[in-house]
Structures are given as C-alpha cells and as structure tokens.
C-alpha cells in the first residue's frame, strides 16, 4: 500500500477559513481509490492540520492526483496560502 501523508501549516488562517479548508480535506473520502483515510489537527502544533490517505499503488496515486475532488482541495490550499509538506510512502501495510 502507498501512504500519502500531507501536513498543512494553517496557523495564519482564522477558524472559519481553517474549517473551510478542513471540509475540503474531508471530501477526499469520496475518492474510490482511497482505501483508508483520516485527518486531524496536530496536538503539539495546533496550527497544523494533516491527513493520511492510503492507496493501493502508484497508479492509484496518479488517478487521485487528477481526481476533481483532489483538484478542488489543491485549489483551496493554494487560495489559503497554507504551506504544504507531503510524503508518499510505498510498500507499507494497510492500517488495521
């Protein structure tokens, strides 16, 4: 499995703007190629929101990248000005 891990530095956003961004993150659940998904706010860095999406392989990641729901999130992130850190970790097990 491939784990797509993304953290967003959203500390500069007011609460309504941050919630709007998190709603866009939560919509990723609609993407069929995602086998497991979770998001949340970091407890030690409260200005950071992160998510993990588990996909089957690199082909699924490529389909995810061009999916309209993902593209909407990319646009929302750009408009928010949040700094993005991304990792794609391959050959990991599906979370239990």
Helices and strands as residue ranges (DSSP letters): E 2-9, H 15-26, G 27-30, E 34-41, E 48-55, H 58-66, H 68-80, E 83-89
